[in-house]
Structure formats: C-alpha cells, structure tokens
Amino acid sequence: MKITHYLYNAFLIESGDKKLAIDPGGLMFYYFRFSSLIPITEWKDITHIFVTHGDPDHYWHTDRMAAVSHAPVICNKTMVKEVDGKHLLLGPRDKGVVFTTEFQKYQTLSVDETIEVDGMSITGIKTTHGPLTIKLGPFSKTLKPGPEERIGWGAIGFKIQMDGKTLVNLGDTLLHKEEWKSIDQPDVLMIPIGGKAVHNTMDIPEALKAIQIMRPKMVIPCHYNCPAFFSKSFNHADEDEFRNGIEAMEIPYSILHRDESVHV
C-alpha cells in the first residue's frame, strides 16, 4: 500500500485495484488561485473520493475530479440535501451553505455508522472543526463553525478497512478523547497538528494525546506548514517538537512533505 501526501489533508492511497483520493481541495495561496493539490494527471485513475468537510482546501475540486474519474464521493450525510426533487451536494465553489451540485455517484454516512463500499468497510468518526482566524495586516476575522456557516461544514473522519489494513483520517478536528477510545491500533493514522496559532485543528500536544489514545502502528502528521492566504507556513507546527514527542512514545511515524510517499 502506497500513501502520498499533497499538503493540507490531501492524500492518495494506492492498494491493489484501488486508488483513493482524500480531500481533493485547492491550494489557497496569495491570490487564492485554488490550483489542485492532487495533480490533475492522477485524477483519471482514482476509484474513490473521500471528503472530510466542505472547506475549499479540502473540497474545491471534488466535482471536477469525480467527472474525470467517475469515482463515487464518500462524505457525511450533511453534505447532501434534497432540492426540488434532486439530491444535491454542497457546491464546491459556492459561497455559503448552498446545495447546487449533482454527482453521478456518491455514498454518505454518519458518525459511528459503517458502510460497505467495493470491498472496503468505512466507518464515520466524530470530528469537530475549530474556529479559523484570518489575519490580513492589522485586520482579522474569526470564522466559527455553526448551522449557517460554511467553515467546517460536514466534518467527519474516516476509518477505512481495506486489504487487511485499517487507515484512519481525521480531516480537520479538535481533540475528542472519549469518542476516539474505540479506535484501537490502526495501521495508519493521518492526523492534523497545526492548530497552535490558528486553532482550527489540534496542535502538537493535543495530537500526541490522540495518538496515545489510539496507539497506531504508524502516524502521518498533516495540515501544518502549508502555503495559505499570504503565508508560506500557515498552521505552523514544529516538526522537531512532534518528532520528539512521538519518539518518546516509541510509535513509528512518517513525516511526508508535498509529493512524498510511504509504503505500508
């Protein structure tokens, strides 16, 4: 099994006849050009698309990738709404909480629900997107998830069981100590660590607590030191701090930078 990271929470997972894409979002850098995190050359071979929530850096290119690959989109049930007799997903590039986009194929689930898709067992994991503060010079604005707010919409993590391995991807989330106790020793845990300055996700100490709860066989830290807005290192995290903390627990890890892969 090969896992490739493309910044934020964008991953490709290749195993046997499957090629999973997680969070096919856009790169929000400088003039918000939203270029694809996962290379377009990879799209046609993708077999399944997982979406952890509807923020642009996670969801922006989902419909385009689905149109090229004909892969089903797997997401939270809250990402879909019936409008005038049609089942529409949250519009990837629309502003606000509006449901405008038809997908040929999709599968939905809720937290703690398990579905079977093409030989995979997929369980929804409780996650909570934190508030996001955006600073532009002397000005700042804090966006807080809520029933009428786009940020963090549809947040859910995934436990994916396939080819004898268990993979956990949490998307963007704060710490959930009690809810994650049932996740026991997954083969791979993909976990955000960049929430120190901008607390939209866990920071390193919180991520280490989550790792201690789940005791994974391998950890891949993500969603930190990404180009975003006008910063080359948004969601800053110190890799050495993370490395020292996880080595103290004697848990294997792989720090992947953009376009880097690990085999498990």
C-alpha positions as a Python dict, from the first residue, in 0.01 Angstrom:
ca = {
    (1, 'M'): (0, 0, 0),
    (2, 'K'): (137, 339, -104),
    (3, 'I'): (32, 665, 63),
    (4, 'T'): (124, 1000, -94),
    (5, 'H'): (70, 1337, 73),
    (6, 'Y'): (-7, 1664, -109),
    (7, 'L'): (-21, 1922, 175),
    (8, 'Y'): (-319, 2007, 396),
    (9, 'N'): (-519, 1681, 426),
    (10, 'A'): (-486, 1577, 62),
    (11, 'F'): (-373, 1216, 18),
    (12, 'L'): (-367, 942, -244),
    (13, 'I'): (-381, 584, -118),
    (14, 'E'): (-299, 310, -369),
    (15, 'S'): (-358, -58, -292),
    (16, 'G'): (-437, -337, -536),
    (17, 'D'): (-702, -219, -782),
    (18, 'K'): (-798, 83, -569),
    (19, 'K'): (-673, 440, -572),
    (20, 'L'): (-836, 652, -304),
    (21, 'A'): (-825, 1031, -301),
    (22, 'I'): (-881, 1211, 29),
    (23, 'D'): (-984, 1578, 27),
    (24, 'P'): (-918, 1697, -332),
    (25, 'G'): (-903, 2062, -236),
    (26, 'G'): (-737, 2372, -372),
    (27, 'L'): (-414, 2548, -276),
    (28, 'M'): (-519, 2877, -116),
    (29, 'F'): (-204, 3082, -171),
    (30, 'Y'): (-155, 3451, -243),
    (31, 'Y'): (-424, 3540, -496),
    (32, 'F'): (-638, 3242, -393),
    (33, 'R'): (-576, 3068, -722),
    (34, 'F'): (-704, 2737, -582),
    (35, 'S'): (-488, 2517, -804),
    (36, 'S'): (-537, 2146, -740),
    (37, 'L'): (-344, 1992, -453),
    (38, 'I'): (-367, 1643, -603),
    (39, 'P'): (-211, 1657, -953),
    (40, 'I'): (-467, 1653, -1234),
    (41, 'T'): (-263, 1380, -1403),
    (42, 'E'): (-369, 1145, -1121),
    (43, 'W'): (-742, 1210, -1147),
    (44, 'K'): (-841, 964, -1418),
    (45, 'D'): (-723, 659, -1224),
    (46, 'I'): (-891, 743, -893),
    (47, 'T'): (-1151, 487, -784),
    (48, 'H'): (-1297, 652, -471),
    (49, 'I'): (-1306, 1010, -338),
    (50, 'F'): (-1330, 1081, 36),
    (51, 'V'): (-1429, 1426, 165),
    (52, 'T'): (-1387, 1516, 533),
    (53, 'H'): (-1565, 1855, 506),
    (54, 'G'): (-1657, 2136, 271),
    (55, 'D'): (-1376, 2391, 316),
    (56, 'P'): (-1202, 2498, -9),
    (57, 'D'): (-865, 2341, 83),
    (58, 'H'): (-1043, 2006, 119),
    (59, 'Y'): (-1334, 2014, -130),
    (60, 'W'): (-1271, 2268, -409),
    (61, 'H'): (-1202, 2023, -694),
    (62, 'T'): (-1423, 1730, -584),
    (63, 'D'): (-1683, 1757, -860),
    (64, 'R'): (-1415, 1804, -1126),
    (65, 'M'): (-1221, 1500, -1005),
    (66, 'A'): (-1541, 1295, -993),
    (67, 'A'): (-1629, 1397, -1350),
    (68, 'V'): (-1290, 1284, -1479),
    (69, 'S'): (-1257, 965, -1275),
    (70, 'H'): (-1624, 860, -1248),
    (71, 'A'): (-1540, 767, -887),
    (72, 'P'): (-1802, 781, -612),
    (73, 'V'): (-1774, 1054, -349),
    (74, 'I'): (-1790, 936, 13),
    (75, 'C'): (-1889, 1202, 265),
    (76, 'N'): (-2105, 1299, 561),
    (77, 'K'): (-2482, 1285, 511),
    (78, 'T'): (-2497, 1656, 591),
    (79, 'M'): (-2315, 1728, 262),
    (80, 'V'): (-2630, 1628, 70),
    (81, 'K'): (-2972, 1792, 57),
    (82, 'E'): (-3284, 1733, -148),
    (83, 'V'): (-3367, 2043, -351),
    (84, 'D'): (-3667, 2043, -589),
    (85, 'G'): (-3666, 1664, -601),
    (86, 'K'): (-3292, 1640, -671),
    (87, 'H'): (-3023, 1522, -432),
    (88, 'L'): (-2754, 1790, -446),
    (89, 'L'): (-2421, 1818, -269),
    (90, 'L'): (-2277, 2131, -116),
    (91, 'G'): (-2149, 2346, -400),
    (92, 'P'): (-1768, 2311, -400),
    (93, 'R'): (-1705, 2668, -518),
    (94, 'D'): (-2025, 2838, -400),
    (95, 'K'): (-2028, 3084, -113),
    (96, 'G'): (-2217, 2990, 199),
    (97, 'V'): (-2415, 2675, 277),
    (98, 'V'): (-2585, 2614, -56),
    (99, 'F'): (-2654, 2283, -228),
    (100, 'T'): (-2616, 2315, -603),
    (101, 'T'): (-2407, 2030, -738),
    (102, 'E'): (-2521, 1695, -875),
    (103, 'F'): (-2285, 1400, -858),
    (104, 'Q'): (-2332, 1084, -1061),
    (105, 'K'): (-2222, 862, -773),
    (106, 'Y'): (-2192, 922, -402),
    (107, 'Q'): (-2215, 735, -73),
    (108, 'T'): (-2297, 903, 258),
    (109, 'L'): (-2257, 802, 621),
    (110, 'S'): (-2289, 949, 968),
    (111, 'V'): (-2063, 940, 1273),
    (112, 'D'): (-2035, 582, 1408),
    (113, 'E'): (-2210, 442, 1102),
    (114, 'T'): (-2033, 175, 895),
    (115, 'I'): (-2093, 122, 525),
    (116, 'E'): (-1952, -133, 283),
    (117, 'V'): (-1821, 3, -47),
    (118, 'D'): (-1646, -213, -308),
    (119, 'G'): (-1485, -443, -54),
    (120, 'M'): (-1397, -164, 190),
    (121, 'S'): (-1551, -116, 534),
    (122, 'I'): (-1583, 257, 611),
    (123, 'T'): (-1683, 398, 950),
    (124, 'G'): (-1758, 763, 1026),
    (125, 'I'): (-1550, 915, 1308),
    (126, 'K'): (-1654, 1206, 1529),
    (127, 'T'): (-1462, 1523, 1441),
    (128, 'T'): (-1510, 1892, 1517),
    (129, 'H'): (-1361, 2170, 1309),
    (130, 'G'): (-1235, 2457, 1523),
    (131, 'P'): (-1270, 2832, 1455),
    (132, 'L'): (-1041, 2987, 1195),
    (133, 'T'): (-890, 3333, 1239),
    (134, 'I'): (-767, 3501, 922),
    (135, 'K'): (-530, 3797, 959),
    (136, 'L'): (-453, 4045, 682),
    (137, 'G'): (-222, 4314, 814),
    (138, 'P'): (-396, 4493, 1103),
    (139, 'F'): (-729, 4329, 1022),
    (140, 'S'): (-852, 3991, 1139),
    (141, 'K'): (-1170, 3789, 1112),
    (142, 'T'): (-1268, 3475, 1301),
    (143, 'L'): (-1492, 3222, 1130),
    (144, 'K'): (-1675, 2987, 1365),
    (145, 'P'): (-1845, 2664, 1253),
    (146, 'G'): (-2221, 2670, 1303),
    (147, 'P'): (-2556, 2577, 1149),
    (148, 'E'): (-2540, 2862, 897),
    (149, 'E'): (-2162, 2882, 846),
    (150, 'R'): (-1968, 2721, 562),
    (151, 'I'): (-1645, 2661, 755),
    (152, 'G'): (-1611, 2302, 871),
    (153, 'W'): (-1943, 2202, 712),
    (154, 'G'): (-1997, 1826, 705),
    (155, 'A'): (-1696, 1747, 926),
    (156, 'I'): (-1633, 1374, 965),
    (157, 'G'): (-1332, 1144, 989),
    (158, 'F'): (-1297, 803, 828),
    (159, 'K'): (-1182, 462, 945),
    (160, 'I'): (-1116, 269, 625),
    (161, 'Q'): (-1056, -104, 636),
    (162, 'M'): (-918, -249, 314),
    (163, 'D'): (-673, -520, 207),
    (164, 'G'): (-618, -629, 567),
    (165, 'K'): (-523, -281, 692),
    (166, 'T'): (-704, -12, 889),
    (167, 'L'): (-647, 352, 795),
    (168, 'V'): (-775, 650, 994),
    (169, 'N'): (-800, 1001, 852),
    (170, 'L'): (-939, 1270, 1082),
    (171, 'G'): (-956, 1570, 849),
    (172, 'D'): (-951, 1900, 1042),
    (173, 'T'): (-1052, 1844, 1402),
    (174, 'L'): (-1010, 1933, 1764),
    (175, 'L'): (-935, 1661, 2019),
    (176, 'H'): (-1203, 1404, 2112),
    (177, 'K'): (-1065, 1191, 2392),
    (178, 'E'): (-1372, 982, 2473),
    (179, 'E'): (-1506, 929, 2121),
    (180, 'W'): (-1170, 804, 1990),
    (181, 'K'): (-1110, 541, 2257),
    (182, 'S'): (-1281, 281, 2037),
    (183, 'I'): (-1018, 331, 1765),
    (184, 'D'): (-759, 73, 1859),
    (185, 'Q'): (-418, 42, 1691),
    (186, 'P'): (-496, 136, 1330),
    (187, 'D'): (-220, 57, 1082),
    (188, 'V'): (-200, 423, 975),
    (189, 'L'): (-326, 740, 1141),
    (190, 'M'): (-331, 1066, 943),
    (191, 'I'): (-365, 1345, 1199),
    (192, 'P'): (-358, 1729, 1189),
    (193, 'I'): (-101, 1900, 1412),
    (194, 'G'): (-102, 2267, 1304),
    (195, 'G'): (-352, 2423, 1544),
    (196, 'K'): (-122, 2615, 1777),
    (197, 'A'): (-159, 2967, 1638),
    (198, 'V'): (-481, 2910, 1442),
    (199, 'H'): (-686, 2669, 1650),
    (200, 'N'): (-892, 2516, 1370),
    (201, 'T'): (-730, 2177, 1442),
    (202, 'M'): (-534, 2005, 1716),
    (203, 'D'): (-190, 2137, 1795),
    (204, 'I'): (107, 1906, 1860),
    (205, 'P'): (40, 1833, 2232),
    (206, 'E'): (-325, 1756, 2156),
    (207, 'A'): (-233, 1536, 1860),
    (208, 'L'): (10, 1344, 2081),
    (209, 'K'): (-273, 1282, 2329),
    (210, 'A'): (-487, 1144, 2045),
    (211, 'I'): (-201, 923, 1932),
    (212, 'Q'): (-160, 792, 2285),
    (213, 'I'): (-530, 702, 2291),
    (214, 'M'): (-531, 519, 1956),
    (215, 'R'): (-177, 370, 1962),
    (216, 'P'): (-145, 347, 1582),
    (217, 'K'): (122, 140, 1412),
    (218, 'M'): (224, 442, 1203),
    (219, 'V'): (144, 812, 1219),
    (220, 'I'): (149, 1065, 935),
    (221, 'P'): (114, 1426, 1058),
    (222, 'C'): (-70, 1662, 824),
    (223, 'H'): (-239, 2001, 788),
    (224, 'Y'): (55, 2212, 901),
    (225, 'N'): (314, 2446, 747),
    (226, 'C'): (100, 2488, 435),
    (227, 'P'): (101, 2779, 192),
    (228, 'A'): (-226, 2964, 253),
    (229, 'F'): (-363, 3314, 214),
    (230, 'F'): (-48, 3531, 225),
    (231, 'S'): (170, 3299, 432),
    (232, 'K'): (409, 3029, 320),
    (233, 'S'): (363, 2847, 651),
    (234, 'F'): (2, 2871, 767),
    (235, 'N'): (-98, 2641, 1054),
    (236, 'H'): (262, 2642, 1171),
    (237, 'A'): (398, 2342, 1362),
    (238, 'D'): (750, 2247, 1470),
    (239, 'E'): (840, 1910, 1318),
    (240, 'D'): (1112, 1853, 1577),
    (241, 'E'): (865, 1902, 1861),
    (242, 'F'): (634, 1644, 1703),
    (243, 'R'): (923, 1407, 1631),
    (244, 'N'): (1050, 1423, 1989),
    (245, 'G'): (705, 1366, 2134),
    (246, 'I'): (618, 1065, 1924),
    (247, 'E'): (961, 905, 1955),
    (248, 'A'): (917, 921, 2332),
    (249, 'M'): (607, 701, 2285),
    (250, 'E'): (804, 465, 2059),
    (251, 'I'): (542, 484, 1784),
    (252, 'P'): (659, 473, 1421),
    (253, 'Y'): (589, 780, 1210),
    (254, 'S'): (650, 919, 864),
    (255, 'I'): (680, 1293, 802),
    (256, 'L'): (576, 1349, 442),
    (257, 'H'): (626, 1676, 261),
    (258, 'R'): (450, 1762, -63),
    (259, 'D'): (451, 1478, -321),
    (260, 'E'): (630, 1240, -84),
    (261, 'S'): (516, 881, -28),
    (262, 'V'): (546, 596, 218),
    (263, 'H'): (475, 224, 171),
    (264, 'V'): (297, 37, 450),
}
